[in-house]
Amino acid sequence: MYDVKITNNYHLALITGGSGVQPIPPDPIPPKGGVQAYTGWGTIYVEVPGMGLINFLDLGDKKLPEFTNPAIPWTEATWGGLIRYRGIDAYFRYEGQGSVEVVVDAIGSVSLTFAQGGMIVNIPDMTAS
């Protein structure tokens, strides 16, 4: 599990849901500058009204082999997560207690900062054979 800090610069409140965060606050993250910090984040989503869900997946110790590279040390860390939003994915890994900062801007775009390492990746939403 990892910590998440969310800054909401969007014009509407953000709403959290899912399981694995201790505790989920009863109130939405207020618009136009609201900030909320969470500890023990797991598999959770944040709804950006009109834009969709920011989906946080706790991968635990499961690595995504296609994005694991000994030349990039953070990709070898024990714990990891995946954040998916509007067809764009970000993969991150960490040791000990991880940390992710999320900023939703005024037009619903998302900026991520990973304390120990992360990157934008391309994971297909669907495949067929």
Beta strands, then each sheet from edge to edge (+ up, - down):
strand 1: 2-8
strand 2: 15-18
strand 3: 34-41
strand 4: 44-48
strand 5: 52-60
strand 6: 79-85
strand 7: 88-94
strand 8: 98-104
strand 9: 110-114
strand 10: 118-121
sheet 1: 3+ 1- 8- 9+
sheet 2: 2+ 4- 5+ 6- 7+ 10-
end
